[in-house]
Amino acid sequence: ARRRGPAWRVANFEGHGFGKATLRSATALSINTVYAGLLLRLGGGDADRGARAVVEAAARMGVASPLRAVPSAVLGTGEVTPLEMASAYATLAARGRRAAPFGVSRITGPDGRVLYQARPDVDQVVSPGVAAIATDVLREVVDHGTGVRARIGRPAAGKTGTTQDHADAWFVGFTPTLATAVWVGYPQGQVPMVPPRTAGRVSGGTWPAAIWAGFMRAAP
């Protein structure tokens, strides 16, 4: 007999209830319960199988950290770096083509001669059609969802993220030419960002989205 793990209890942000929702609106409003249902669909009724599909997709898109293939992975409970998140979202911006991130793009000598030019391998890891649909859905997060503070006056797409107890807050997004990830939290550990420690409850749609917008407005 198969040994089952503890029950996975899913709740929405701040305990909100939404009733029925499409994947499009669930993404814009961060409705966790809808994505729990999607996980079952991905796994043909098996949440563990669905979790493996989620983890495999994340790895293809640029998440290098080892993620546990557990059901909660669909909500982003694994530990990843901002670089990995920016890389994964850049894959969507590039119509499904993933390129390994690099730190130095070019080195030139005193005479202007190019001594080194980065040429990362590029792989088509997501079909262009799927990447285009995902980008369109993520635009709604910024247009009228949880990421409205990330509006920059030109087309942008992204996603907010907030862990339990407000200990981590994210906004990761992109324009057609640049992907950027913002994480806000305490480097000492899982410290809740709630009053009186902070002026208000910090979520992905507050400081991270505002920081992202400030950076992206100034970025070339």
Backbone bond lengths (Angstrom), bond angles and torsions (degrees), N, CA, C in turn:
res aa  C-N    CA-C-N  psi(-1)  N-CA   C-N-CA  omega(-1)  CA-C   N-CA-C  phi
1 A - - - 1.452 - - 1.523 109.17 -
2 R 1.319 115.03 144.44 1.448 119.74 -179.20 1.521 110.00 -78.69
3 R 1.325 115.63 133.84 1.457 120.14 179.29 1.517 108.98 -85.95
4 R 1.299 117.51 123.49 1.452 121.57 -178.93 1.524 110.88 -94.19
5 G 1.332 115.48 145.24 1.452 120.91 178.21 1.517 110.35 -83.19
6 P 1.324 116.67 -176.35 1.467 120.23 -179.94 1.527 110.67 -65.12
7 A 1.316 115.59 155.45 1.461 120.47 -179.56 1.526 109.75 -64.13
8 W 1.318 114.84 142.22 1.458 121.20 178.71 1.518 108.26 -97.88
9 R 1.313 116.49 112.58 1.458 120.87 -178.23 1.525 108.72 -100.88
10 V 1.319 115.39 123.75 1.461 121.19 -176.18 1.516 110.16 -111.17
11 A 1.316 115.96 130.73 1.462 121.35 176.43 1.515 108.90 -130.94
12 N 1.321 116.44 153.96 1.452 120.94 177.33 1.523 110.00 -85.28
13 F 1.321 115.43 168.11 1.459 121.78 -179.07 1.524 110.31 -56.39
14 E 1.322 115.94 127.83 1.460 123.42 -179.16 1.525 112.69 57.92
15 G 1.346 117.23 21.77 1.452 121.23 175.29 1.512 115.29 74.21
16 H 1.334 117.99 16.50 1.455 120.49 -178.00 1.526 111.90 -67.36
17 G 1.303 116.43 147.79 1.452 122.76 172.89 1.518 108.99 -111.00
18 F 1.347 117.19 140.47 1.461 120.07 -174.93 1.525 113.32 -124.88
19 G 1.320 118.43 -12.80 1.453 119.28 -173.81 1.515 110.36 71.95
20 K 1.330 116.86 -150.20 1.456 120.24 -179.63 1.527 110.40 -74.84
21 A 1.337 115.02 145.07 1.461 120.02 179.72 1.518 108.85 -154.07
22 T 1.314 116.50 150.00 1.455 121.23 173.82 1.522 109.54 -79.39
23 L 1.330 117.32 165.41 1.459 120.23 176.02 1.531 110.23 -62.22
24 R 1.315 116.55 -33.84 1.462 120.32 -179.93 1.532 110.80 -63.23
25 S 1.324 116.79 -49.94 1.463 119.40 -179.60 1.525 110.92 -71.92
26 A 1.341 117.51 -32.14 1.466 120.40 178.67 1.520 110.72 -64.45
27 T 1.337 117.22 -35.37 1.459 120.69 177.61 1.519 110.63 -70.51
28 A 1.323 116.23 -44.01 1.466 120.10 -178.51 1.521 111.61 -62.38
29 L 1.340 116.53 -36.73 1.463 120.89 -174.36 1.530 113.57 -104.65
30 S 1.342 117.77 4.00 1.472 122.54 179.82 1.529 112.14 57.85
31 I 1.311 116.10 55.72 1.464 120.89 179.32 1.527 108.49 -92.75
32 N 1.317 116.82 100.48 1.465 122.18 -174.89 1.520 112.92 -62.88
33 T 1.311 117.56 -38.21 1.462 120.23 -173.23 1.523 111.91 -63.10
34 V 1.323 117.64 -32.14 1.461 120.41 177.94 1.526 110.19 -66.63
35 Y 1.320 116.43 -38.77 1.467 119.17 179.80 1.522 112.39 -72.24
36 A 1.310 116.59 -26.05 1.473 118.95 173.07 1.522 109.30 -64.94
37 G 1.334 116.37 -39.51 1.458 119.71 175.89 1.508 112.47 -66.30
38 L 1.327 117.13 -37.62 1.462 121.05 177.65 1.524 111.01 -61.36
39 L 1.315 115.99 -38.40 1.467 120.22 179.63 1.525 110.79 -57.57
40 L 1.315 116.46 -42.53 1.469 120.16 178.45 1.521 110.52 -64.65
41 R 1.325 117.35 -38.98 1.462 120.54 178.82 1.529 110.46 -63.82
42 L 1.328 115.80 -41.40 1.469 119.82 179.60 1.520 111.59 -62.50
43 G 1.328 115.70 -34.56 1.459 120.20 -177.56 1.506 113.81 -95.73
44 G 1.322 117.89 11.36 1.462 119.88 -179.16 1.518 112.23 60.65
45 G 1.337 116.29 35.19 1.451 121.23 -178.67 1.515 113.98 98.12
46 D 1.321 117.19 -8.78 1.470 122.95 -179.40 1.530 108.59 -106.20
47 A 1.336 117.57 110.36 1.463 121.84 -177.26 1.523 112.28 -63.38
48 D 1.323 117.69 -36.70 1.467 120.23 179.68 1.527 111.05 -66.16
49 R 1.312 115.48 -40.01 1.466 119.87 177.35 1.527 110.60 -65.23
50 G 1.325 116.19 -41.25 1.452 120.23 176.01 1.512 111.66 -61.90
51 A 1.325 116.82 -39.06 1.465 121.05 179.29 1.522 110.93 -62.87
52 R 1.321 117.10 -39.01 1.467 119.88 178.07 1.523 110.72 -63.17
53 A 1.315 117.24 -38.39 1.467 120.52 178.46 1.530 110.78 -64.74
54 V 1.326 116.92 -39.30 1.460 121.30 179.19 1.524 110.54 -64.25
55 V 1.315 116.83 -47.54 1.465 121.58 -178.58 1.527 110.96 -64.02
56 E 1.324 116.79 -40.22 1.465 120.28 178.79 1.524 111.09 -64.54
57 A 1.327 116.90 -39.65 1.468 120.46 178.67 1.529 110.72 -65.31
58 A 1.328 117.23 -41.73 1.456 121.09 178.83 1.529 110.71 -61.40
59 A 1.322 116.85 -41.81 1.466 120.55 179.78 1.529 110.89 -64.81
60 R 1.326 116.75 -40.76 1.465 119.83 178.90 1.523 111.26 -61.85
61 M 1.334 116.29 -35.10 1.458 120.53 -174.55 1.521 113.93 -83.00
62 G 1.335 118.24 -12.51 1.453 119.52 175.62 1.504 116.63 132.05
63 V 1.339 118.32 3.72 1.465 120.78 176.84 1.525 108.32 -85.09
64 A 1.325 116.10 109.15 1.465 120.59 -175.55 1.522 112.82 -89.68
65 S 1.322 118.64 -23.61 1.465 121.27 -179.45 1.528 109.89 -62.91
66 P 1.328 116.95 142.03 1.470 119.23 178.68 1.528 110.78 -69.95
67 L 1.312 116.91 116.77 1.461 121.56 178.87 1.526 109.55 -100.99
68 R 1.318 116.35 138.39 1.464 120.66 176.81 1.518 108.77 -75.86
69 A 1.326 115.71 131.23 1.462 120.82 -179.36 1.526 109.73 -82.16
70 V 1.320 114.85 69.36 1.462 121.96 177.52 1.524 107.65 -114.62
71 P 1.325 118.36 155.39 1.465 120.16 -176.05 1.523 114.95 -51.21
72 S 1.336 118.51 -38.04 1.458 120.22 -177.47 1.529 112.96 -66.35
73 A 1.337 117.55 -9.51 1.463 120.35 178.65 1.523 111.40 -60.87
74 V 1.332 117.75 -27.88 1.464 120.47 -179.65 1.522 111.62 -65.65
75 L 1.332 117.53 -19.77 1.464 122.09 178.97 1.524 112.28 -99.34
76 G 1.343 116.72 2.44 1.457 119.55 175.75 1.509 114.75 84.95
77 T 1.329 117.95 36.17 1.465 120.04 -178.31 1.525 112.96 -82.73
78 G 1.322 118.13 -11.61 1.460 120.01 179.01 1.523 110.99 -73.42
79 E 1.338 115.89 156.92 1.462 121.06 179.68 1.523 109.69 -89.71
80 V 1.335 116.02 123.22 1.455 122.20 178.73 1.525 108.80 -134.40
81 T 1.317 116.13 167.14 1.461 120.72 179.67 1.530 109.98 -99.29
82 P 1.331 117.54 156.84 1.466 119.70 174.96 1.523 113.03 -56.72
83 L 1.330 117.56 -35.63 1.469 120.14 178.66 1.523 110.90 -62.51
84 E 1.327 116.56 -42.86 1.459 119.93 179.14 1.529 111.37 -64.31
85 M 1.320 116.83 -40.22 1.452 119.98 179.45 1.527 110.86 -65.97
86 A 1.316 116.74 -43.48 1.461 119.65 177.72 1.525 110.41 -62.81
87 S 1.318 117.32 -39.65 1.460 121.50 179.20 1.517 111.64 -62.94
88 A 1.335 116.46 -43.21 1.460 120.57 -179.35 1.523 111.60 -65.34
89 Y 1.327 116.92 -42.19 1.461 119.56 179.58 1.526 111.34 -72.57
90 A 1.322 117.10 -29.41 1.470 120.28 174.69 1.522 110.29 -63.42
91 T 1.325 116.92 -29.92 1.462 120.81 176.62 1.527 110.28 -61.63
92 L 1.311 117.22 -41.06 1.462 120.12 176.93 1.525 110.60 -67.03
93 A 1.339 116.66 -42.52 1.462 120.34 179.88 1.519 111.40 -61.18
94 A 1.330 116.17 -30.27 1.467 121.44 -179.04 1.524 111.77 -92.69
95 R 1.324 116.37 24.80 1.473 122.15 177.49 1.522 112.49 58.90
96 G 1.328 115.20 39.18 1.449 120.28 174.06 1.515 115.46 90.54
97 R 1.324 117.49 5.39 1.469 120.30 178.78 1.528 109.74 -97.32
98 R 1.319 116.04 126.05 1.462 120.84 -179.03 1.525 110.17 -102.63
99 A 1.319 114.91 132.71 1.460 121.67 173.55 1.517 107.88 -123.56
100 A 1.315 117.14 136.51 1.459 120.69 179.69 1.528 109.70 -63.64
101 P 1.343 118.12 134.33 1.477 119.75 178.78 1.525 111.30 -66.33
102 F 1.321 115.70 151.69 1.464 120.11 179.13 1.515 108.74 -143.86
103 G 1.335 116.06 157.46 1.455 121.24 -175.75 1.515 114.76 -94.65
104 V 1.310 117.34 -27.82 1.469 121.80 -178.24 1.521 108.04 -123.13
105 S 1.306 116.90 121.95 1.469 119.92 -178.88 1.521 112.39 -89.14
106 R 1.351 116.23 -36.49 1.465 118.24 -178.76 1.516 110.60 -159.04
107 I 1.328 116.44 145.62 1.459 123.33 174.79 1.522 107.54 -125.10
108 T 1.320 115.91 127.83 1.465 120.16 177.98 1.517 109.98 -119.23
109 G 1.315 116.15 150.97 1.449 122.07 177.91 1.515 111.57 -84.56
110 P 1.361 117.89 177.06 1.472 121.85 -179.66 1.528 112.75 -58.35
111 D 1.333 116.05 -26.93 1.465 120.10 -178.20 1.524 112.03 -90.04
112 G 1.337 116.27 3.74 1.450 119.35 -179.95 1.515 114.23 88.52
113 R 1.347 116.48 -3.76 1.465 119.62 -179.60 1.527 109.67 -71.24
114 V 1.332 116.71 135.88 1.453 121.54 -179.44 1.522 109.30 -76.30
115 L 1.338 116.22 117.47 1.460 121.49 179.73 1.522 111.54 -91.30
116 Y 1.314 115.65 -28.76 1.474 120.39 -179.43 1.520 108.93 -150.29
117 Q 1.307 115.27 136.92 1.460 121.60 176.20 1.522 108.19 -135.06
118 A 1.337 116.58 120.95 1.464 119.75 179.46 1.531 109.42 -68.32
119 R 1.307 115.10 132.92 1.465 121.00 177.11 1.534 108.23 -134.18
120 P 1.330 116.37 76.40 1.472 118.96 -177.73 1.516 111.46 -67.50
121 D 1.310 115.19 145.96 1.456 119.91 174.69 1.527 108.91 -66.68
122 V 1.301 115.80 138.61 1.464 121.44 179.69 1.523 108.63 -117.90
123 D 1.327 115.70 126.99 1.464 121.30 179.97 1.516 110.28 -123.15
124 Q 1.322 116.44 139.26 1.473 121.12 175.03 1.518 106.78 -82.84
125 V 1.340 116.95 101.16 1.464 121.39 -174.33 1.518 112.95 -103.94
126 V 1.320 116.50 -16.73 1.458 122.66 175.89 1.525 106.40 -132.81
127 S 1.313 117.61 138.36 1.455 119.07 -179.37 1.525 109.94 -63.36
128 P 1.335 117.90 144.96 1.468 120.21 -179.34 1.523 112.68 -55.61
129 G 1.325 117.77 -36.38 1.456 120.47 -179.88 1.515 112.41 -65.59
130 V 1.329 116.29 -42.94 1.465 120.55 178.93 1.524 110.17 -66.35
131 A 1.333 116.93 -41.62 1.464 120.20 178.82 1.524 110.84 -62.40
132 A 1.328 117.51 -38.71 1.460 120.99 -179.93 1.524 111.23 -66.48
133 I 1.333 117.05 -40.67 1.468 120.33 178.57 1.521 110.20 -66.49
134 A 1.340 116.80 -43.78 1.465 120.15 179.42 1.528 110.56 -61.07
135 T 1.320 116.84 -41.51 1.460 120.70 178.64 1.521 110.98 -62.92
136 D 1.319 116.73 -42.15 1.468 120.68 179.33 1.528 110.62 -62.88
137 V 1.322 116.77 -40.75 1.462 120.84 178.37 1.529 110.37 -64.97
138 L 1.320 116.81 -43.39 1.462 120.88 -178.33 1.530 112.23 -70.24
139 R 1.306 117.98 -21.68 1.463 120.06 174.38 1.528 110.32 -64.78
140 E 1.330 116.49 -32.83 1.467 119.53 -178.91 1.522 112.05 -68.94
141 V 1.340 117.16 -25.29 1.467 120.54 174.80 1.523 109.51 -59.52
142 V 1.332 115.53 -42.67 1.459 121.36 -178.75 1.530 111.20 -79.39
143 D 1.315 116.49 -39.48 1.468 119.93 -175.19 1.531 112.54 -66.30
144 H 1.350 116.75 -45.30 1.465 118.33 -177.12 1.529 113.89 -152.70
145 G 1.326 116.80 21.24 1.457 120.06 179.97 1.512 113.05 -109.73
146 T 1.318 115.99 -147.52 1.463 120.30 -176.37 1.522 113.60 -70.77
147 G 1.340 117.58 -11.39 1.463 120.50 -177.22 1.507 114.64 -108.15
148 V 1.333 118.16 30.12 1.474 119.60 -177.11 1.531 112.32 -62.86
149 R 1.318 117.94 -24.72 1.470 119.15 178.85 1.522 111.61 -72.37
150 A 1.320 117.05 -6.09 1.460 120.69 178.03 1.525 112.28 -93.59
151 R 1.314 118.33 7.12 1.461 120.32 177.68 1.525 110.38 -63.48
152 I 1.320 116.07 135.55 1.465 120.56 -177.12 1.523 112.22 -127.37
153 G 1.315 118.71 9.01 1.448 121.00 177.84 1.509 114.49 83.92
154 R 1.318 117.55 6.11 1.461 121.93 174.46 1.523 107.66 -148.54
155 P 1.340 118.07 165.66 1.474 119.59 -175.29 1.527 112.86 -54.91
156 A 1.317 115.54 129.39 1.465 122.10 178.64 1.519 108.75 -150.57
157 A 1.311 115.87 152.81 1.462 122.10 179.47 1.511 108.12 -137.60
158 G 1.330 117.11 154.11 1.455 118.65 179.86 1.510 112.15 177.49
159 K 1.326 115.05 -173.08 1.456 120.70 -178.01 1.520 110.22 -149.05
160 T 1.323 114.86 136.86 1.460 121.23 173.26 1.524 109.35 -85.49
161 G 1.321 116.13 157.98 1.457 121.21 175.48 1.514 110.20 -151.31
162 T 1.321 116.85 135.34 1.464 121.96 179.58 1.513 108.73 -140.31
163 T 1.329 117.11 126.87 1.457 119.26 179.19 1.526 110.53 -85.02
164 Q 1.314 114.52 172.01 1.459 119.49 178.90 1.528 110.37 -59.08
165 D 1.310 115.50 144.67 1.464 122.73 179.37 1.530 112.94 64.52
166 H 1.332 116.75 14.33 1.472 120.86 177.25 1.527 112.02 58.05
167 A 1.325 116.90 35.60 1.465 120.20 -178.81 1.526 112.45 -84.61
168 D 1.318 118.10 -19.81 1.466 122.90 176.37 1.517 107.57 -139.49
169 A 1.318 116.14 142.23 1.455 120.42 176.58 1.521 108.76 -138.81
170 W 1.332 115.47 135.26 1.462 121.42 -174.30 1.522 111.45 -129.49
171 F 1.305 115.21 150.00 1.464 120.67 157.43 1.524 106.53 -139.83
172 V 1.314 115.22 124.56 1.460 121.36 178.43 1.521 106.69 -125.08
173 G 1.318 116.14 127.39 1.449 118.41 -177.46 1.511 112.37 -155.59
174 F 1.336 115.14 179.56 1.457 119.04 -175.89 1.520 111.15 -158.03
175 T 1.320 113.63 155.87 1.452 123.57 166.81 1.527 105.49 -109.83
176 P 1.317 119.21 179.77 1.476 118.49 178.35 1.525 114.29 -60.67
177 T 1.341 118.16 -17.05 1.465 120.04 -175.06 1.518 115.44 -119.49
178 L 1.334 118.54 -8.47 1.465 119.69 -174.60 1.520 111.65 -152.29
179 A 1.332 116.23 132.37 1.468 122.18 174.60 1.519 108.42 -113.46
180 T 1.332 116.79 138.11 1.465 121.94 -176.55 1.521 109.95 -141.03
181 A 1.320 116.28 138.23 1.458 121.92 177.40 1.523 109.32 -117.09
182 V 1.327 116.38 135.07 1.467 122.23 177.48 1.519 108.69 -123.39
183 W 1.316 115.88 126.01 1.469 121.97 174.37 1.520 108.33 -118.35
184 V 1.321 116.64 136.59 1.462 122.06 175.64 1.527 107.85 -124.83
185 G 1.321 116.03 129.77 1.455 121.04 179.38 1.513 109.87 178.09
186 Y 1.315 116.42 -177.00 1.455 122.02 178.88 1.524 109.55 -99.25
187 P 1.326 118.69 124.68 1.468 120.12 -179.86 1.525 112.89 -64.08
188 Q 1.343 117.46 -18.94 1.465 120.19 -179.07 1.528 111.74 -69.93
189 G 1.311 117.60 -21.87 1.462 119.52 -178.57 1.513 111.94 150.76
190 Q 1.330 115.78 -162.53 1.464 122.32 -176.52 1.530 110.42 -78.83
191 V 1.324 115.60 81.92 1.456 121.94 -179.02 1.532 108.50 -103.52
192 P 1.324 118.95 119.40 1.469 120.74 -179.90 1.530 111.88 -60.16
193 M 1.314 115.49 131.41 1.465 120.93 178.17 1.527 108.96 -97.50
194 V 1.325 113.66 75.40 1.465 121.55 -177.83 1.530 108.17 -135.44
195 P 1.349 117.30 160.29 1.466 119.87 177.72 1.527 110.78 -59.57
196 P 1.337 119.03 146.80 1.470 126.71 2.43 1.522 114.22 -86.82
197 R 1.336 117.30 1.86 1.468 119.09 -179.02 1.524 111.15 -64.20
198 T 1.305 117.08 -38.50 1.460 122.50 176.75 1.524 108.65 -123.54
199 A 1.316 115.38 163.01 1.467 119.64 -175.98 1.526 111.69 -64.57
200 G 1.313 116.88 -30.66 1.457 121.88 178.45 1.517 108.56 -150.92
201 R 1.329 116.76 -179.50 1.467 120.41 176.74 1.527 108.97 -73.51
202 V 1.315 116.31 119.89 1.461 120.48 -178.06 1.528 109.50 -86.39
203 S 1.314 115.41 123.72 1.463 121.67 175.23 1.514 108.27 -129.13
204 G 1.312 116.27 175.03 1.457 119.49 -178.45 1.515 113.41 -61.20
205 G 1.322 116.07 -26.60 1.454 119.66 -178.71 1.506 114.86 -86.23
206 T 1.337 118.26 -0.82 1.463 120.64 179.71 1.532 109.84 -101.79
207 W 1.319 118.24 -103.77 1.464 120.32 -176.05 1.529 113.99 -58.40
208 P 1.345 119.61 -47.68 1.472 118.26 -178.35 1.531 112.97 -58.51
209 A 1.331 117.12 -45.22 1.460 119.62 179.97 1.518 111.47 -63.48
210 A 1.334 116.92 -39.50 1.459 120.71 179.65 1.531 111.08 -67.99
211 I 1.327 116.95 -40.82 1.469 121.18 177.69 1.527 109.76 -62.85
212 W 1.330 115.61 -44.94 1.465 121.25 179.37 1.523 110.00 -58.24
213 A 1.324 117.10 -46.62 1.451 120.53 -178.81 1.526 111.23 -63.24
214 G 1.331 117.34 -43.10 1.457 120.33 179.41 1.523 112.33 -60.62
215 F 1.336 115.94 -41.16 1.458 120.35 179.09 1.529 111.01 -68.45
216 M 1.332 116.07 -46.32 1.461 120.39 -174.35 1.527 111.52 -68.95
217 R 1.323 118.88 -31.65 1.465 120.07 176.65 1.530 111.24 -63.98
218 A 1.338 116.06 -34.38 1.461 120.41 -178.12 1.523 113.03 -88.09
219 A 1.323 116.81 -16.94 1.464 120.78 -176.39 1.532 110.05 -72.11
220 P 1.324 117.55 146.64 1.476 120.10 179.83 1.520 110.49 -69.93
